[in-house]
Amino acid sequence: MNINEDSVTELVKVAKDAIEEKKGEDIRIIDIHDISSFADYFIIAAGSNKKQIQTIADNIEEKLAKLAKEPKGIEGYPEGSWILMDYGEFIVHIFSAEERLFYDLERIWKDGKEINI
């Protein structure tokens, strides 16, 4: 399904709201469409423990499924220290504090533009 930019922005907002609803922390949205061929946005957030990280991922999946948006893939769910949810136009990364600090995606993708949706 090819969707327009407004639709993508709305889906990113739904995902962000789903993270906030489950008390996700330090949420960042990075516009990478000028520097990436595989996605337009990264959503990066943190949870305080495995259960919370999994609950955040579950909530995102549930909220987006109601809008008929299913993930192309989900990685890291059983471990719960870094869950990656690939929605095509955007990718959600939910980290533990330690994993987020270690991988530092914000630094790696610093050429992207952090936006507020």
N, CA, C and O atoms as CSV, one atom per row, in Angstrom:
chain,resi,resn,atom,element,x,y,z
A,1,MET,N,N,0.834,-1.179,0.000
A,1,MET,CA,C,0.000,0.000,0.000
A,1,MET,C,C,0.879,1.242,0.000
A,1,MET,O,O,1.749,1.396,0.857
A,2,ASN,N,N,0.652,2.117,-0.953
A,2,ASN,CA,C,1.392,3.357,-1.038
A,2,ASN,C,C,0.554,4.452,-0.404
A,2,ASN,O,O,-0.560,4.717,-0.855
A,3,ILE,N,N,1.067,5.085,0.623
A,3,ILE,CA,C,0.275,6.094,1.312
A,3,ILE,C,C,0.958,7.449,1.216
A,3,ILE,O,O,2.176,7.524,1.057
A,4,ASN,N,N,0.182,8.510,1.311
A,4,ASN,CA,C,0.753,9.843,1.170
A,4,ASN,C,C,1.410,10.310,2.463
A,4,ASN,O,O,1.275,9.687,3.516
A,5,GLU,N,N,2.128,11.432,2.348
A,5,GLU,CA,C,2.908,11.956,3.471
A,5,GLU,C,C,2.030,12.295,4.678
A,5,GLU,O,O,2.429,12.034,5.813
A,6,ASP,N,N,0.856,12.865,4.461
A,6,ASP,CA,C,-0.035,13.180,5.577
A,6,ASP,C,C,-0.464,11.918,6.315
A,6,ASP,O,O,-0.553,11.913,7.543
A,7,SER,N,N,-0.727,10.854,5.572
A,7,SER,CA,C,-1.110,9.584,6.187
A,7,SER,C,C,0.040,9.013,7.010
A,7,SER,O,O,-0.170,8.501,8.110
A,8,VAL,N,N,1.254,9.103,6.473
A,8,VAL,CA,C,2.424,8.608,7.208
A,8,VAL,C,C,2.588,9.408,8.493
A,8,VAL,O,O,2.814,8.835,9.558
A,9,THR,N,N,2.476,10.721,8.399
A,9,THR,CA,C,2.611,11.578,9.575
A,9,THR,C,C,1.565,11.221,10.628
A,9,THR,O,O,1.872,11.197,11.820
A,10,GLU,N,N,0.348,10.947,10.204
A,10,GLU,CA,C,-0.709,10.570,11.143
A,10,GLU,C,C,-0.389,9.229,11.814
A,10,GLU,O,O,-0.611,9.069,13.014
A,11,LEU,N,N,0.129,8.272,11.047
A,11,LEU,CA,C,0.494,6.974,11.621
A,11,LEU,C,C,1.640,7.122,12.620
A,11,LEU,O,O,1.643,6.475,13.667
A,12,VAL,N,N,2.614,7.976,12.293
A,12,VAL,CA,C,3.725,8.234,13.215
A,12,VAL,C,C,3.185,8.844,14.510
A,12,VAL,O,O,3.632,8.483,15.598
A,13,LYS,N,N,2.239,9.756,14.397
A,13,LYS,CA,C,1.627,10.364,15.583
A,13,LYS,C,C,0.893,9.312,16.421
A,13,LYS,O,O,0.983,9.330,17.648
A,14,VAL,N,N,0.180,8.409,15.780
A,14,VAL,CA,C,-0.516,7.332,16.505
A,14,VAL,C,C,0.498,6.475,17.259
A,14,VAL,O,O,0.280,6.126,18.419
A,15,ALA,N,N,1.607,6.137,16.598
A,15,ALA,CA,C,2.648,5.338,17.259
A,15,ALA,C,C,3.244,6.097,18.446
A,15,ALA,O,O,3.442,5.523,19.516
A,16,LYS,N,N,3.529,7.387,18.256
A,16,LYS,CA,C,4.077,8.202,19.348
A,16,LYS,C,C,3.095,8.245,20.520
A,16,LYS,O,O,3.491,8.073,21.672
A,17,ASP,N,N,1.816,8.474,20.221
A,17,ASP,CA,C,0.804,8.511,21.281
A,17,ASP,C,C,0.713,7.173,22.019
A,17,ASP,O,O,0.516,7.140,23.233
A,18,ALA,N,N,0.857,6.071,21.279
A,18,ALA,CA,C,0.819,4.741,21.891
A,18,ALA,C,C,1.998,4.546,22.840
A,18,ALA,O,O,1.865,3.904,23.881
A,19,ILE,N,N,3.145,5.100,22.475
A,19,ILE,CA,C,4.326,5.023,23.353
A,19,ILE,C,C,4.065,5.836,24.620
A,19,ILE,O,O,4.305,5.366,25.732
A,20,GLU,N,N,3.571,7.061,24.437
A,20,GLU,CA,C,3.293,7.923,25.590
A,20,GLU,C,C,2.258,7.304,26.520
A,20,GLU,O,O,2.366,7.416,27.741
A,21,GLU,N,N,1.262,6.655,25.942
A,21,GLU,CA,C,0.195,6.031,26.728
A,21,GLU,C,C,0.727,4.978,27.693
A,21,GLU,O,O,0.164,4.772,28.768
A,22,LYS,N,N,1.808,4.317,27.309
A,22,LYS,CA,C,2.412,3.280,28.152
A,22,LYS,C,C,3.672,3.779,28.850
A,22,LYS,O,O,4.525,2.996,29.268
A,23,LYS,N,N,3.765,5.104,28.965
A,23,LYS,CA,C,4.831,5.763,29.736
A,23,LYS,C,C,6.229,5.547,29.167
A,23,LYS,O,O,7.206,5.488,29.914
A,24,GLY,N,N,6.325,5.429,27.833
A,24,GLY,CA,C,7.639,5.396,27.198
A,24,GLY,C,C,8.350,6.713,27.448
A,24,GLY,O,O,7.712,7.745,27.655
A,25,GLU,N,N,9.663,6.672,27.427
A,25,GLU,CA,C,10.460,7.836,27.795
A,25,GLU,C,C,11.324,8.313,26.640
A,25,GLU,O,O,11.652,7.549,25.732
A,26,ASP,N,N,11.686,9.591,26.691
A,26,ASP,CA,C,12.641,10.208,25.764
A,26,ASP,C,C,12.321,9.852,24.304
A,26,ASP,O,O,13.160,9.305,23.588
A,27,ILE,N,N,11.109,10.169,23.883
A,27,ILE,CA,C,10.650,9.832,22.533
A,27,ILE,C,C,11.227,10.833,21.541
A,27,ILE,O,O,11.103,12.046,21.714
A,28,ARG,N,N,11.853,10.306,20.508
A,28,ARG,CA,C,12.418,11.144,19.446
A,28,ARG,C,C,11.880,10.654,18.111
A,28,ARG,O,O,11.781,9.451,17.870
A,29,ILE,N,N,11.537,11.589,17.258
A,29,ILE,CA,C,11.134,11.258,15.894
A,29,ILE,C,C,12.142,11.923,14.976
A,29,ILE,O,O,12.335,13.138,15.017
A,30,ILE,N,N,12.781,11.110,14.146
A,30,ILE,CA,C,13.809,11.615,13.244
A,30,ILE,C,C,13.357,11.401,11.807
A,30,ILE,O,O,13.060,10.280,11.392
A,31,ASP,N,N,13.311,12.489,11.062
A,31,ASP,CA,C,12.977,12.450,9.639
A,31,ASP,C,C,14.246,12.052,8.887
A,31,ASP,O,O,15.216,12.810,8.852
A,32,ILE,N,N,14.237,10.867,8.288
A,32,ILE,CA,C,15.417,10.362,7.580
A,32,ILE,C,C,15.170,10.209,6.080
A,32,ILE,O,O,15.988,9.614,5.379
A,33,HIS,N,N,14.051,10.739,5.581
A,33,HIS,CA,C,13.701,10.460,4.182
A,33,HIS,C,C,14.726,11.018,3.193
A,33,HIS,O,O,14.860,10.477,2.095
A,34,ASP,N,N,15.456,12.085,3.548
A,34,ASP,CA,C,16.481,12.635,2.646
A,34,ASP,C,C,17.774,11.825,2.661
A,34,ASP,O,O,18.595,11.955,1.753
A,35,ILE,N,N,17.963,10.992,3.682
A,35,ILE,CA,C,19.236,10.284,3.816
A,35,ILE,C,C,19.083,8.763,3.843
A,35,ILE,O,O,20.062,8.043,4.040
A,36,SER,N,N,17.866,8.278,3.649
A,36,SER,CA,C,17.613,6.846,3.710
A,36,SER,C,C,16.747,6.409,2.532
A,36,SER,O,O,15.851,7.134,2.099
A,37,SER,N,N,17.025,5.225,2.029
A,37,SER,CA,C,16.205,4.675,0.949
A,37,SER,C,C,15.173,3.676,1.470
A,37,SER,O,O,14.346,3.187,0.701
A,38,PHE,N,N,15.215,3.369,2.772
A,38,PHE,CA,C,14.346,2.308,3.290
A,38,PHE,C,C,13.228,2.793,4.205
A,38,PHE,O,O,12.319,2.020,4.505
A,39,ALA,N,N,13.260,4.033,4.654
A,39,ALA,CA,C,12.206,4.544,5.535
A,39,ALA,C,C,12.242,6.065,5.521
A,39,ALA,O,O,13.232,6.675,5.117
A,40,ASP,N,N,11.145,6.666,5.971
A,40,ASP,CA,C,11.061,8.126,6.069
A,40,ASP,C,C,11.319,8.632,7.487
A,40,ASP,O,O,11.844,9.729,7.681
A,41,TYR,N,N,10.942,7.814,8.477
A,41,TYR,CA,C,11.082,8.237,9.879
A,41,TYR,C,C,11.579,7.105,10.755
A,41,TYR,O,O,11.295,5.931,10.517
A,42,PHE,N,N,12.331,7.490,11.777
A,42,PHE,CA,C,12.627,6.621,12.908
A,42,PHE,C,C,11.877,7.208,14.100
A,42,PHE,O,O,11.870,8.421,14.308
A,43,ILE,N,N,11.256,6.343,14.868
A,43,ILE,CA,C,10.721,6.729,16.165
A,43,ILE,C,C,11.559,5.969,17.180
A,43,ILE,O,O,11.636,4.741,17.142
A,44,ILE,N,N,12.182,6.703,18.084
A,44,ILE,CA,C,13.075,6.096,19.071
A,44,ILE,C,C,12.546,6.431,20.450
A,44,ILE,O,O,12.241,7.587,20.743
A,45,ALA,N,N,12.437,5.413,21.300
A,45,ALA,CA,C,11.939,5.619,22.658
A,45,ALA,C,C,12.608,4.623,23.598
A,45,ALA,O,O,13.284,3.689,23.167
A,46,ALA,N,N,12.405,4.847,24.874
A,46,ALA,CA,C,12.972,3.951,25.883
A,46,ALA,C,C,11.901,3.501,26.856
A,46,ALA,O,O,10.926,4.205,27.119
A,47,GLY,N,N,12.114,2.312,27.379
A,47,GLY,CA,C,11.298,1.777,28.461
A,47,GLY,C,C,12.210,1.414,29.606
A,47,GLY,O,O,13.416,1.259,29.417
A,48,SER,N,N,11.649,1.275,30.793
A,48,SER,CA,C,12.496,1.052,31.965
A,48,SER,C,C,12.813,-0.417,32.229
A,48,SER,O,O,13.752,-0.724,32.964
A,49,ASN,N,N,12.028,-1.343,31.628
A,49,ASN,CA,C,12.308,-2.761,31.830
A,49,ASN,C,C,11.692,-3.564,30.672
A,49,ASN,O,O,10.947,-3.027,29.852
A,50,LYS,N,N,12.018,-4.845,30.628
A,50,LYS,CA,C,11.565,-5.716,29.532
A,50,LYS,C,C,10.052,-5.704,29.380
A,50,LYS,O,O,9.544,-5.579,28.266
A,51,LYS,N,N,9.338,-5.831,30.464
A,51,LYS,CA,C,7.868,-5.891,30.406
A,51,LYS,C,C,7.293,-4.595,29.840
A,51,LYS,O,O,6.385,-4.633,29.009
A,52,GLN,N,N,7.811,-3.454,30.280
A,52,GLN,CA,C,7.312,-2.179,29.770
A,52,GLN,C,C,7.634,-2.031,28.287
A,52,GLN,O,O,6.790,-1.569,27.519
A,53,ILE,N,N,8.818,-2.409,27.879
A,53,ILE,CA,C,9.218,-2.313,26.470
A,53,ILE,C,C,8.285,-3.176,25.618
A,53,ILE,O,O,7.837,-2.736,24.560
A,54,GLN,N,N,7.993,-4.380,26.061
A,54,GLN,CA,C,7.078,-5.255,25.321
A,54,GLN,C,C,5.655,-4.689,25.313
A,54,GLN,O,O,4.952,-4.794,24.308
A,55,THR,N,N,5.232,-4.091,26.424
A,55,THR,CA,C,3.898,-3.503,26.510
A,55,THR,C,C,3.775,-2.312,25.555
A,55,THR,O,O,2.737,-2.130,24.918
A,56,ILE,N,N,4.816,-1.514,25.457
A,56,ILE,CA,C,4.822,-0.400,24.507
A,56,ILE,C,C,4.673,-0.934,23.085
A,56,ILE,O,O,3.865,-0.425,22.308
A,57,ALA,N,N,5.450,-1.955,22.747
A,57,ALA,CA,C,5.378,-2.545,21.401
A,57,ALA,C,C,3.979,-3.103,21.126
A,57,ALA,O,O,3.434,-2.911,20.039
A,58,ASP,N,N,3.412,-3.782,22.099
A,58,ASP,CA,C,2.059,-4.331,21.942
A,58,ASP,C,C,1.048,-3.221,21.678
A,58,ASP,O,O,0.169,-3.363,20.828
A,59,ASN,N,N,1.175,-2.122,22.406
A,59,ASN,CA,C,0.232,-1.017,22.271
A,59,ASN,C,C,0.354,-0.357,20.889
A,59,ASN,O,O,-0.653,-0.023,20.265
A,60,ILE,N,N,1.579,-0.176,20.424
A,60,ILE,CA,C,1.790,0.383,19.082
A,60,ILE,C,C,1.136,-0.519,18.049
A,60,ILE,O,O,0.390,-0.051,17.189
A,61,GLU,N,N,1.417,-1.813,18.135
A,61,GLU,CA,C,0.875,-2.763,17.162
A,61,GLU,C,C,-0.658,-2.751,17.179
A,61,GLU,O,O,-1.294,-2.784,16.126
A,62,GLU,N,N,-1.241,-2.705,18.372
A,62,GLU,CA,C,-2.701,-2.705,18.504
A,62,GLU,C,C,-3.315,-1.430,17.916
A,62,GLU,O,O,-4.297,-1.497,17.177
A,63,LYS,N,N,-2.744,-0.283,18.241
A,63,LYS,CA,C,-3.300,0.996,17.768
A,63,LYS,C,C,-3.185,1.110,16.241
A,63,LYS,O,O,-4.114,1.576,15.583
A,64,LEU,N,N,-2.059,0.690,15.687
A,64,LEU,CA,C,-1.883,0.798,14.237
A,64,LEU,C,C,-2.705,-0.251,13.490
A,64,LEU,O,O,-3.153,-0.002,12.370
A,65,ALA,N,N,-2.906,-1.413,14.093
A,65,ALA,CA,C,-3.746,-2.446,13.468
A,65,ALA,C,C,-5.179,-1.945,13.298
A,65,ALA,O,O,-5.853,-2.294,12.329
A,66,LYS,N,N,-5.639,-1.133,14.236
A,66,LYS,CA,C,-6.987,-0.564,14.124
A,66,LYS,C,C,-7.112,0.346,12.905
A,66,LYS,O,O,-8.214,0.605,12.423
A,67,LEU,N,N,-5.962,0.829,12.412
A,67,LEU,CA,C,-5.938,1.677,11.217
A,67,LEU,C,C,-5.484,0.879,9.988
A,67,LEU,O,O,-5.122,1.450,8.959
A,68,ALA,N,N,-5.513,-0.439,10.118
A,68,ALA,CA,C,-5.127,-1.366,9.042
A,68,ALA,C,C,-3.666,-1.222,8.642
A,68,ALA,O,O,-3.314,-1.444,7.484
A,69,LYS,N,N,-2.811,-0.851,9.596
A,69,LYS,CA,C,-1.372,-0.766,9.340
A,69,LYS,C,C,-0.691,-1.865,10.143
A,69,LYS,O,O,-0.631,-1.813,11.372
A,70,GLU,N,N,-0.182,-2.855,9.427
A,70,GLU,CA,C,0.480,-3.995,10.059
A,70,GLU,C,C,1.995,-3.877,9.854
A,70,GLU,O,O,2.439,-3.369,8.825
A,71,PRO,N,N,2.780,-4.335,10.814
A,71,PRO,CA,C,4.236,-4.271,10.646
A,71,PRO,C,C,4.717,-5.267,9.591
A,71,PRO,O,O,4.169,-6.359,9.444
A,72,LYS,N,N,5.753,-4.858,8.867
A,72,LYS,CA,C,6.399,-5.775,7.923
A,72,LYS,C,C,7.231,-6.795,8.693
A,72,LYS,O,O,7.466,-7.911,8.231
A,73,GLY,N,N,7.668,-6.381,9.875
A,73,GLY,CA,C,8.451,-7.274,10.717
A,73,GLY,C,C,8.671,-6.672,12.088
A,73,GLY,O,O,8.671,-5.454,12.263
A,74,ILE,N,N,8.859,-7.559,13.062
A,74,ILE,CA,C,9.183,-7.153,14.431
A,74,ILE,C,C,10.354,-8.006,14.873
A,74,ILE,O,O,10.328,-9.229,14.741
A,75,GLU,N,N,11.381,-7.355,15.399
A,75,GLU,CA,C,12.576,-8.063,15.873
A,75,GLU,C,C,12.818,-7.720,17.332
A,75,GLU,O,O,12.523,-6.610,17.776
A,76,GLY,N,N,13.353,-8.672,18.069
A,76,GLY,CA,C,13.794,-8.430,19.436
A,76,GLY,C,C,12.732,-8.516,20.513
A,76,GLY,O,O,13.012,-8.240,21.680
A,77,TYR,N,N,11.521,-8.892,20.147
A,77,TYR,CA,C,10.433,-8.909,21.139
A,77,TYR,C,C,10.716,-9.863,22.306
A,77,TYR,O,O,10.558,-9.462,23.459
A,78,PRO,N,N,11.129,-11.111,22.050
A,78,PRO,CA,C,11.336,-12.033,23.187
A,78,PRO,C,C,12.383,-11.526,24.190
A,78,PRO,O,O,12.230,-11.711,25.398
A,79,GLU,N,N,13.440,-10.890,23.684
A,79,GLU,CA,C,14.493,-10.397,24.573
A,79,GLU,C,C,14.037,-9.139,25.313
A,79,GLU,O,O,14.330,-8.966,26.496
A,80,GLY,N,N,13.321,-8.266,24.608
A,80,GLY,CA,C,12.751,-7.082,25.230
A,80,GLY,C,C,13.728,-6.001,25.623
A,80,GLY,O,O,13.390,-5.141,26.437
A,81,SER,N,N,14.949,-6.013,25.066
A,81,SER,CA,C,15.879,-4.927,25.388
A,81,SER,C,C,15.988,-3.925,24.231
A,81,SER,O,O,16.363,-2.771,24.441
A,82,TRP,N,N,15.660,-4.366,23.016
A,82,TRP,CA,C,15.561,-3.491,21.858
A,82,TRP,C,C,14.563,-4.138,20.907
A,82,TRP,O,O,14.858,-5.157,20.282
A,83,ILE,N,N,13.410,-3.552,20.805
A,83,ILE,CA,C,12.399,-4.050,19.873
A,83,ILE,C,C,12.361,-3.114,18.677
A,83,ILE,O,O,12.200,-1.903,18.828
A,84,LEU,N,N,12.509,-3.682,17.494
A,84,LEU,CA,C,12.434,-2.935,16.242
A,84,LEU,C,C,11.153,-3.345,15.544
A,84,LEU,O,O,10.890,-4.530,15.339
A,85,MET,N,N,10.354,-2.340,15.180
A,85,MET,CA,C,9.082,-2.587,14.495
A,85,MET,C,C,9.141,-1.868,13.151
A,85,MET,O,O,9.159,-0.639,13.099
A,86,ASP,N,N,9.169,-2.632,12.074
A,86,ASP,CA,C,9.292,-2.070,10.731
A,86,ASP,C,C,7.912,-1.903,10.110
A,86,ASP,O,O,7.233,-2.883,9.802
A,87,TYR,N,N,7.510,-0.657,9.930
A,87,TYR,CA,C,6.231,-0.349,9.294
A,87,TYR,C,C,6.421,0.202,7.883
A,87,TYR,O,O,5.521,0.845,7.343
A,88,GLY,N,N,7.574,-0.044,7.291
A,88,GLY,CA,C,7.823,0.402,5.928
A,88,GLY,C,C,8.242,1.854,5.882
A,88,GLY,O,O,9.433,2.152,5.805
A,89,GLU,N,N,7.284,2.761,5.929
A,89,GLU,CA,C,7.582,4.192,5.858
A,89,GLU,C,C,8.234,4.709,7.145
A,89,GLU,O,O,8.911,5.737,7.136
A,90,PHE,N,N,8.027,3.996,8.231
A,90,PHE,CA,C,8.661,4.377,9.492
A,90,PHE,C,C,9.046,3.129,10.272
A,90,PHE,O,O,8.447,2.063,10.130
A,91,ILE,N,N,10.069,3.303,11.101
A,91,ILE,CA,C,10.579,2.209,11.921
A,91,ILE,C,C,10.600,2.674,13.368
A,91,ILE,O,O,11.108,3.750,13.684
A,92,VAL,N,N,10.044,1.851,14.235
A,92,VAL,CA,C,9.991,2.162,15.661
A,92,VAL,C,C,11.082,1.349,16.369
A,92,VAL,O,O,11.204,0.140,16.174
A,93,HIS,N,N,11.867,2.043,17.193
A,93,HIS,CA,C,12.894,1.409,18.019
A,93,HIS,C,C,12.542,1.681,19.473
A,93,HIS,O,O,12.453,2.835,19.891
A,94,ILE,N,N,12.342,0.624,20.239
A,94,ILE,CA,C,12.070,0.777,21.667
A,94,ILE,C,C,13.212,0.095,22.413
A,94,ILE,O,O,13.414,-1.113,22.293
A,95,PHE,N,N,13.941,0.871,23.168
A,95,PHE,CA,C,15.156,0.398,23.820
A,95,PHE,C,C,15.029,0.366,25.337
A,95,PHE,O,O,14.205,1.064,25.927
A,96,SER,N,N,15.869,-0.465,25.950
A,96,SER,CA,C,16.188,-0.278,27.360
A,96,SER,C,C,17.189,0.888,27.399
A,96,SER,O,O,17.798,1.214,26.380
A,97,ALA,N,N,17.357,1.501,28.544
A,97,ALA,CA,C,18.290,2.630,28.650
A,97,ALA,C,C,19.704,2.219,28.249
A,97,ALA,O,O,20.404,2.968,27.567
A,98,GLU,N,N,20.121,1.030,28.672
A,98,GLU,CA,C,21.479,0.569,28.379
A,98,GLU,C,C,21.685,0.345,26.882
A,98,GLU,O,O,22.695,0.767,26.318
A,99,GLU,N,N,20.724,-0.318,26.245
A,99,GLU,CA,C,20.835,-0.589,24.805
A,99,GLU,C,C,20.800,0.715,24.006
A,99,GLU,O,O,21.541,0.877,23.036
A,100,ARG,N,N,19.948,1.627,24.417
A,100,ARG,CA,C,19.852,2.894,23.693
A,100,ARG,C,C,21.171,3.646,23.757
A,100,ARG,O,O,21.640,4.174,22.749
A,101,LEU,N,N,21.760,3.693,24.922
A,101,LEU,CA,C,23.048,4.355,25.088
A,101,LEU,C,C,24.130,3.663,24.253
A,101,LEU,O,O,24.952,4.327,23.621
A,102,PHE,N,N,24.125,2.342,24.254
A,102,PHE,CA,C,25.130,1.577,23.520
A,102,PHE,C,C,25.019,1.805,22.005
A,102,PHE,O,O,26.025,2.083,21.352
A,103,TYR,N,N,23.826,1.691,21.450
A,103,TYR,CA,C,23.651,1.786,19.998
A,103,TYR,C,C,23.576,3.226,19.495
A,103,TYR,O,O,23.944,3.493,18.351
A,104,ASP,N,N,23.111,4.147,20.317
A,104,ASP,CA,C,23.120,5.583,20.038
A,104,ASP,C,C,22.675,5.923,18.609
A,104,ASP,O,O,23.407,6.564,17.856
A,105,LEU,N,N,21.466,5.483,18.253
A,105,LEU,CA,C,20.944,5.743,16.906
A,105,LEU,C,C,20.846,7.227,16.593
A,105,LEU,O,O,21.018,7.633,15.443
A,106,GLU,N,N,20.572,8.037,17.601
A,106,GLU,CA,C,20.482,9.472,17.375
A,106,GLU,C,C,21.797,10.014,16.813
A,106,GLU,O,O,21.785,10.893,15.951
A,107,ARG,N,N,22.922,9.499,17.291
A,107,ARG,CA,C,24.229,9.935,16.792
A,107,ARG,C,C,24.464,9.390,15.390
A,107,ARG,O,O,24.916,10.115,14.504
A,108,ILE,N,N,24.158,8.117,15.191
A,108,ILE,CA,C,24.376,7.495,13.881
A,108,ILE,C,C,23.559,8.194,12.802
A,108,ILE,O,O,24.036,8.363,11.680
A,109,TRP,N,N,22.346,8.598,13.123
A,109,TRP,CA,C,21.440,9.227,12.164
A,109,TRP,C,C,21.354,10.740,12.393
A,109,TRP,O,O,20.308,11.348,12.166
A,110,LYS,N,N,22.461,11.345,12.844
A,110,LYS,CA,C,22.455,12.773,13.165
A,110,LYS,C,C,22.192,13.665,11.956
A,110,LYS,O,O,21.832,14.830,12.125
A,111,ASP,N,N,22.363,13.146,10.742
A,111,ASP,CA,C,22.068,13.933,9.544
A,111,ASP,C,C,20.566,14.026,9.278
A,111,ASP,O,O,20.127,14.808,8.436
A,112,GLY,N,N,19.779,13.224,10.001
A,112,GLY,CA,C,18.327,13.342,9.913
A,112,GLY,C,C,17.870,14.542,10.719
A,112,GLY,O,O,18.641,15.108,11.495
A,113,LYS,N,N,16.619,14.928,10.538
A,113,LYS,CA,C,16.089,16.088,11.257
A,113,LYS,C,C,15.130,15.605,12.336
A,113,LYS,O,O,14.150,14.917,12.048
A,114,GLU,N,N,15.421,15.969,13.573
A,114,GLU,CA,C,14.480,15.638,14.640
A,114,GLU,C,C,13.262,16.540,14.487
A,114,GLU,O,O,13.383,17.756,14.336
A,115,ILE,N,N,12.090,15.923,14.529
A,115,ILE,CA,C,10.865,16.695,14.350
A,115,ILE,C,C,9.930,16.458,15.527
A,115,ILE,O,O,10.090,15.508,16.294
A,116,ASN,N,N,8.961,17.337,15.648
A,116,ASN,CA,C,7.967,17.219,16.710
A,116,ASN,C,C,6.610,17.044,16.059
A,116,ASN,O,O,6.123,17.947,15.378
A,117,ILE,N,N,5.998,15.893,16.262
A,117,ILE,CA,C,4.675,15.624,15.689
A,117,ILE,C,C,3.674,15.556,16.820
A,117,ILE,O,O,2.486,15.338,16.580
